């Protein structure tokens, strides 16, 4: 081995190319993966990285160092960076993509940042995808801690072959000494590549830095095994079980078996009597450094009935004291204290501890009595939900309700269908012009805050009246209890006047559970003219459709598919239990007075079906522990439960912002869970900001899906996902989206009136209200999802093409033999396919997923998204950006739409050519096709089908030496057929 020529070696300038990683590479090994490596060529120097086995998202973090002859000429040079897949079986490689980097973009050390490049094709017929992250700069020194190895493959510097063998031997000895030194320094922590000198041809050196920390600036690529964004299995000490299979025990004794038990000291202050106080009185419960204060009551009615909970792990005192004092006085009126060692312990389902009267110790001897109950318990205690917690000491007494746990229920929603058929004898008031005009009448319907209009019906008036006809269905969302009315207004579009109206209570509308239409009715219109000779009326058909499921979530994330009418419900098939344990590493959401570091007041919201649960708010903590368990009935296993984490903005009374900030959310599809197994994992909370994707913490959950009857569970997979009425009278996509928005408004309005209120921002985030908004990032993600789906078909096509190319004669011969066997025995084709599918499924059972799926930043294309795409995604609708930005985005959409337009046009041209075969648009082509059809009809009648298929297959699979490179005659004939593209302007 030698070094480059003397002129190159004498220079002090070095070009360093740091290969960080690649993302979403094309699978090339026939097994859905690749073994990629990167090869960089610069001025006849060719260096390469290690090979990453079976990794489509490899991370290298390796530095390749090149000698620079003249740094002033660098801007005229080009770096060739190619990605290959190593084929170990044939000692060859497949092309995965390349990048050309001009020398003018290379900066100095310290100024360079990592950049993301899209891999380009080598030729027109190359199939390439993915990106590569690079960092390149010029330096005068290289890292001392390097790893030196040989290039595997052909190529190298021609000048290096002319260097004397003595220099090569000396260089080899130096390199071997460096390798030995590095092995000693690294303590065998880093595996070295073997060193095999080749005396016939000297190759250039590969200098590779040891893996280090990921760079800070620039895009960072995470592989599937990234520890930051990945799901992690945990082993919490649950009350009844650990992760794994559930132990079968009585549900009454294991109500909180999916959470860690938390011990609390409960103090319930009921009331007092015979106190020597004249004004307002409060009670103060003091336990070490923690103090709780009751509400103010007058001395004439000394009743509080409040519960205080102190965490046992923070108790630093041996007694708990209860002080009674007047509001405007500093000295206490009386005192009651308890020794903690004598306080009893209560475990549900024991009955609550009865409060008792205790003598109040007073300084003046006149004390009175206080009714109190004190006990030790866990979060399973009934008093836990209503208790004031010691960690919420800085929360104002008026804001305590906003931090308590709560269970909410969504309102029962119905679809209201109003069929506006026609109207009769609608008077049209002329304004004294003496001219007869054609009125343009429409019906406007107003239900709550929802307003819909029919189309304009233009009718010729008979005398001074008109009979408009519409026959249109309008859909609304209404919630029980029905308090709204249906306001129907017939108005003239030209004059803008109302020509009649009627008001119908929703409570009087007939309900239906099937697709059988209800009867229509005539309603008299009030036109405001009591002297009218004729009575105007309108023909309506009203119904509350209970056979639909009112969608409040996106259809792919729905948590309930039952119809509205309760008589159509089926018994539940399972039970979902979730233990919300806690969170770690939350992002600070606010800064409190007197504290330099940020903090958060976090709580969780879980939604499944109509049931919403909200945990208590843990104040002033970035690692909160909730340890609350909730249960839902499961009516369909193919549903999704959503758990979100939010920061409570109502804790600080001085805070003018009452919108709770989102921290992150987790979705779990129940069909991916095994029954009777406890899943304990920490889920990464990922939120997409305008600056990119951020991990805002980890949410620790314990999940269990129980199944009462396995037969009913399996039967659900054969039933339609939505109720029957969605298929007998389907709703359009746009109509469903509009109704879903109205449903969101109804749910948000109802939950915002609860105590504590669940804000609209929480409901919108949990229900994915902005799911339909355009996003370049989401479009890319969906496109590559589609590519991943069709990749198996592409792989089959490439396999057939490989067999057809006869590069491996043995495999091609076997393939032809199997093809002929299937032609002779076609009845074995379907059984063989199903048997193969069953064998693949059984084989993959060993490697089945053991963890529930979670939000993946790589699949969402959130890691490699560009800043402008994020800015566009977070833009308002309509846009609020400047003219230049909007013009740039519009031009980008035009370019994308132009490509789509071209593809759609090509597809249309192919279809029109097929139609032209029999249209006689090209008489000669149609004549040729008719002759071909007649000959083919006779031929297929005479020749057996098996023989025809066999001969056609053998002709298609013939070796390349018997084929010509020109297109077939049939394809050439088809491409010559006319299309309507010639008629386009």
Order of alpha helices (4+ residues) and beta strands (2+ residues): alpha-beta-beta-beta-beta-beta-beta-beta-beta-beta-beta-alpha-beta-beta-beta-beta-beta-beta-beta-beta-beta-beta-beta-beta-beta-beta-beta-beta-beta-beta-beta-beta-beta-beta-beta-beta-beta-beta-beta-beta-beta-beta-beta-beta-beta-beta-alpha-alpha-alpha-alpha-alpha-alpha-alpha-alpha-alpha-alpha-alpha-alpha
